[in-house]
Amino acid sequence: MANDKVTIWNQTIKLGRPPANGELLIGNAENFTLANITAGSGASVSNTAGGIQISATGSGGTLTSVAVSGGTTGLTTSGGPLTTSGTITIAGTLIVANGGTGLTTLTANNVILGAGTSTPTFVAPGTSGNVLTSNGTTWTSGAPANNWTRVWKTSDQSVTSSAVLVDDNELKFPVSANKTYSFVVSVAHFSGGSGSFFSFSGPTAPTSIVFGIDNVSGTNAYNNSGGNFNANFFVCFRISGVIVVGSTGGTVVFKFAQTSGNATSMTVYKGSWLEWAEVT
């Protein structure tokens, strides 16, 4: 037959018969024979005139068992192993070594400090106006060094106490142990007809407290008169001083009183102010 031979590069290959749809010349170690591609598992072959189509018929494998472990991360799992279907749930707290904190809660409004491989620590905001400061090793919350902080008296305050010092309800400031502070109080007041005393109270056993009124010699003890205005008049003045705090911190409070009993009240007026700065 005329179509039982194929010439390739001057070599004649006898086919022996016309090729069927999809048959290919396949070497058999001696020559070529005509044969179709055979479909394996999960596949099918469709032969057409001048074409071959291979299709997948399998539906995939079968899940036998899948398990998940949290390892050393601090996390735990539940719901496994899965054999056909289901959900694996992760719970627990991620430890520091795996990028977590090791904590289930973080203190509100605190700054987080790293602690190597240990659980982080925190710095609380502390007193209003504090700043985050390095001490060369870590961070602390404290008053700005050498920065003056001022509080204003927002309402008048009157007393009729005879030589009994009374705390001002607004003019006060916090001090820390083993620190030194400078302070100034600017007072607008009416002496009330009997004269007036001024002084301070504070944490127990300070190393020293010294203050004076407008360059007049002051005192070195709490609750002692720092000034004595005997006349019945309105007056504005300033008290300045230094306190070196001992081993106990606390609050320094401006105090005032009448020098003797009088029915007319002594008044410290709204707009008076106190300011302070940490020196060392």
C-alpha positions as CSV (number, residue, x, y, z in Angstrom):
1,M,0.0,0.0,0.0
2,A,1.2,3.5,-0.8
3,N,0.7,4.8,2.8
4,D,2.5,2.0,4.6
5,K,5.9,3.7,4.4
6,V,7.3,6.9,5.9
7,T,10.7,8.4,4.8
8,I,12.6,10.3,7.6
9,W,16.1,11.7,6.7
10,N,16.4,9.3,3.8
11,Q,15.5,6.3,6.1
12,T,12.4,4.3,5.2
13,I,10.2,3.2,8.0
14,K,7.6,0.6,7.2
15,L,4.3,1.1,9.1
16,G,2.7,-2.1,7.9
17,R,-0.7,-0.4,8.0
18,P,-2.4,3.0,8.1
19,P,-2.2,4.6,11.6
20,A,-5.3,4.7,13.7
21,N,-6.6,7.9,15.4
22,G,-4.1,9.1,18.1
23,E,-1.4,6.5,17.3
24,L,2.2,7.6,17.6
25,L,5.4,6.1,16.4
26,I,7.0,4.6,19.5
27,G,10.5,3.2,19.5
28,N,10.9,-0.5,20.5
29,A,14.7,-0.7,20.6
30,E,14.9,-1.9,16.9
31,N,12.5,0.3,15.0
32,F,9.2,2.1,15.4
33,T,5.7,0.7,16.0
34,L,2.3,2.3,16.0
35,A,0.7,2.6,19.4
36,N,-1.7,4.7,21.4
37,I,-0.9,6.4,24.7
38,T,-2.3,4.3,27.6
39,A,-4.3,5.9,30.4
40,G,-3.0,5.3,33.9
41,S,-4.9,5.6,37.3
42,G,-6.9,8.7,37.6
43,A,-6.6,9.7,33.9
44,S,-8.3,9.0,30.6
45,V,-7.2,9.3,27.0
46,S,-9.4,10.4,24.1
47,N,-7.9,9.9,20.6
48,T,-9.3,11.8,17.6
49,A,-8.2,12.3,14.0
50,G,-5.0,14.3,14.4
51,G,-5.3,14.7,18.2
52,I,-4.9,13.2,21.6
53,Q,-6.7,14.5,24.8
54,I,-5.6,13.4,28.2
55,S,-8.0,14.1,31.1
56,A,-7.9,13.6,34.9
57,T,-10.7,11.4,36.3
58,G,-9.5,10.9,40.0
59,S,-11.1,12.8,42.9
60,G,-7.9,13.2,45.0
61,G,-6.7,11.4,48.1
62,T,-8.4,10.7,51.4
63,L,-7.6,12.5,54.7
64,T,-6.6,9.9,57.3
65,S,-5.3,12.0,60.2
66,V,-4.0,15.6,60.8
67,A,-2.8,16.9,64.2
68,V,-1.4,20.3,65.3
69,S,0.8,21.0,68.3
70,G,1.6,24.4,70.0
71,G,5.1,23.1,70.8
72,T,7.0,25.4,73.2
73,T,5.2,28.6,72.1
74,G,2.9,28.7,75.1
75,L,-0.1,28.1,72.7
76,T,-2.4,25.1,73.0
77,T,-4.6,23.4,70.4
78,S,-7.9,21.5,70.5
79,G,-10.1,19.7,68.0
80,G,-7.4,17.4,66.5
81,P,-6.5,15.1,65.1
82,L,-8.8,15.5,62.1
83,T,-9.7,12.3,60.3
84,T,-12.2,13.5,57.8
85,S,-13.2,17.1,58.6
86,G,-13.4,19.6,61.5
87,T,-11.8,22.6,63.1
88,I,-8.5,23.0,65.1
89,T,-8.7,25.8,67.6
90,I,-5.6,27.7,69.0
91,A,-5.6,29.1,72.5
92,G,-3.1,30.2,75.2
93,T,-0.6,33.0,75.6
94,L,2.4,33.4,73.2
95,I,5.7,33.4,75.2
96,V,8.4,36.1,74.7
97,A,10.8,33.6,73.0
98,N,8.3,33.2,70.2
99,G,7.5,36.9,69.7
100,G,4.7,37.3,72.4
101,T,4.6,39.0,75.8
102,G,3.8,36.0,78.0
103,L,0.9,38.1,79.4
104,T,-2.8,37.9,79.0
105,T,-3.3,41.6,79.9
106,L,-1.3,44.9,79.6
107,T,-1.7,47.5,82.3
108,A,-3.7,50.4,80.8
109,N,-1.8,53.6,80.0
110,N,1.6,52.1,81.1
111,V,4.7,52.0,79.0
112,I,6.0,48.5,78.3
113,L,9.7,47.8,79.0
114,G,11.5,44.9,77.4
115,A,13.1,42.3,79.8
116,G,15.1,40.1,77.5
117,T,13.5,36.6,77.4
118,S,11.5,37.4,80.5
119,T,8.0,38.9,80.8
120,P,8.0,42.6,80.0
121,T,7.7,45.1,82.9
122,F,5.8,48.4,83.0
123,V,6.3,52.1,83.9
124,A,3.3,53.9,85.3
125,P,2.6,57.5,84.3
126,G,3.1,58.7,87.8
127,T,2.3,62.3,88.7
128,S,0.7,64.7,86.2
129,G,3.5,66.4,84.2
130,N,6.0,63.6,84.6
131,V,8.2,62.6,81.7
132,L,9.8,59.3,80.7
133,T,13.5,59.6,81.6
134,S,16.5,57.4,81.2
135,N,18.6,56.7,84.2
136,G,21.3,55.1,82.1
137,T,20.0,51.6,82.6
138,T,16.2,51.8,82.2
139,W,13.3,54.2,82.0
140,T,11.5,55.9,84.8
141,S,8.6,58.3,85.2
142,G,9.6,61.5,87.0
143,A,9.2,65.3,87.1
144,P,11.2,67.1,84.5
145,A,14.6,68.1,85.8
146,N,15.0,71.8,86.3
147,N,11.7,72.5,84.7
148,W,9.3,74.7,86.7
149,T,5.7,73.5,87.2
150,R,3.0,75.9,88.3
151,V,-0.4,75.5,89.9
152,W,-2.9,78.3,90.2
153,K,-5.4,78.9,93.0
154,T,-8.8,78.8,91.3
155,S,-11.0,80.1,94.1
156,D,-10.7,82.3,97.2
157,Q,-10.0,80.5,100.5
158,S,-10.8,82.2,103.9
159,V,-10.0,81.2,107.5
160,T,-10.7,82.7,111.0
161,S,-8.4,80.4,112.9
162,S,-6.3,82.1,115.6
163,A,-2.6,81.2,115.0
164,V,-3.6,77.7,113.8
165,L,-2.1,77.1,110.4
166,V,-4.5,75.7,107.8
167,D,-3.6,73.8,104.6
168,D,-4.2,75.7,101.3
169,N,-6.5,73.5,99.3
170,E,-4.7,74.1,96.0
171,L,-1.1,75.4,96.5
172,K,0.9,72.2,97.0
173,F,3.4,70.0,95.1
174,P,4.7,66.5,95.3
175,V,8.3,65.7,96.3
176,S,10.3,62.4,96.0
177,A,12.7,61.0,98.6
178,N,16.4,62.1,98.4
179,K,15.6,65.0,96.0
180,T,16.1,68.7,96.2
181,Y,13.5,71.3,95.1
182,S,13.2,75.0,94.7
183,F,9.8,76.6,95.0
184,V,8.1,80.0,94.9
185,V,4.7,81.0,96.1
186,S,3.0,84.2,94.9
187,V,0.2,85.2,97.3
188,A,-2.5,87.8,97.0
189,H,-4.3,88.1,100.3
190,F,-6.3,90.2,102.9
191,S,-5.0,89.9,106.4
192,G,-8.4,90.1,108.0
193,G,-7.7,92.7,110.7
194,S,-5.5,90.6,112.9
195,G,-2.4,90.0,110.8
196,S,-1.4,86.7,109.2
197,F,1.1,83.8,109.4
198,F,2.4,81.7,106.5
199,S,4.4,78.4,106.5
200,F,4.6,74.9,105.0
201,S,4.1,71.3,105.9
202,G,5.6,68.3,104.1
203,P,7.0,64.8,104.4
204,T,8.5,63.8,107.7
205,A,12.1,64.5,108.6
206,P,13.4,66.4,105.5
207,T,17.1,67.2,105.6
208,S,16.2,70.9,105.5
209,I,13.6,73.4,104.4
210,V,14.4,77.1,104.2
211,F,12.1,79.8,103.0
212,G,11.6,83.6,103.3
213,I,9.1,86.2,102.3
214,D,10.4,88.8,99.8
215,N,14.0,88.4,100.9
216,V,13.1,88.5,104.6
217,S,14.8,85.8,106.7
218,G,12.8,82.6,106.8
219,T,12.5,79.4,108.8
220,N,14.0,76.0,108.7
221,A,11.1,74.0,110.1
222,Y,7.6,73.0,109.1
223,N,4.6,74.8,110.6
224,N,6.6,77.8,111.9
225,S,5.6,81.3,110.9
226,G,7.4,82.3,107.7
227,G,5.9,85.7,107.8
228,N,3.8,87.9,110.0
229,F,1.7,90.7,108.5
230,N,0.2,92.5,111.5
231,A,-1.7,95.3,109.7
232,N,-5.2,95.1,108.4
233,F,-4.7,95.5,104.7
234,F,-4.5,93.8,101.3
235,V,-1.0,92.7,100.3
236,C,0.8,90.7,97.6
237,F,4.1,89.0,98.3
238,R,6.3,86.1,97.3
239,I,7.7,83.3,99.4
240,S,10.7,81.4,98.0
241,G,12.7,78.5,99.4
242,V,14.5,75.2,99.0
243,I,13.6,71.8,100.4
244,V,16.1,68.9,100.6
245,V,13.9,65.8,101.1
246,G,15.1,63.0,103.3
247,S,14.2,59.3,102.9
248,T,10.5,59.8,102.7
249,G,8.7,61.6,99.9
250,G,5.3,63.2,100.1
251,T,3.6,66.5,99.4
252,V,4.7,70.1,100.4
253,V,1.7,72.2,101.3
254,F,1.4,76.0,101.7
255,K,-0.3,76.9,105.0
256,F,-1.7,80.1,106.4
257,A,-3.5,81.5,109.5
258,Q,-4.6,84.6,111.4
259,T,-2.1,85.8,114.0
260,S,-4.9,86.1,116.5
261,G,-8.6,85.7,116.6
262,N,-10.7,88.1,114.6
263,A,-14.2,87.9,113.3
264,T,-13.0,89.2,109.9
265,S,-11.7,86.3,107.8
266,M,-8.2,86.2,106.4
267,T,-8.4,85.4,102.7
268,V,-5.9,84.0,100.1
269,Y,-7.3,85.0,96.8
270,K,-7.9,83.2,93.5
271,G,-5.0,83.8,91.1
272,S,-2.3,83.2,93.7
273,W,0.1,80.5,92.5
274,L,2.9,78.1,93.4
275,E,5.6,76.8,91.2
276,W,8.4,74.3,91.8
277,A,11.3,72.6,90.1
278,E,13.4,69.5,90.9
279,V,17.0,70.6,91.2
280,T,18.8,67.3,91.8
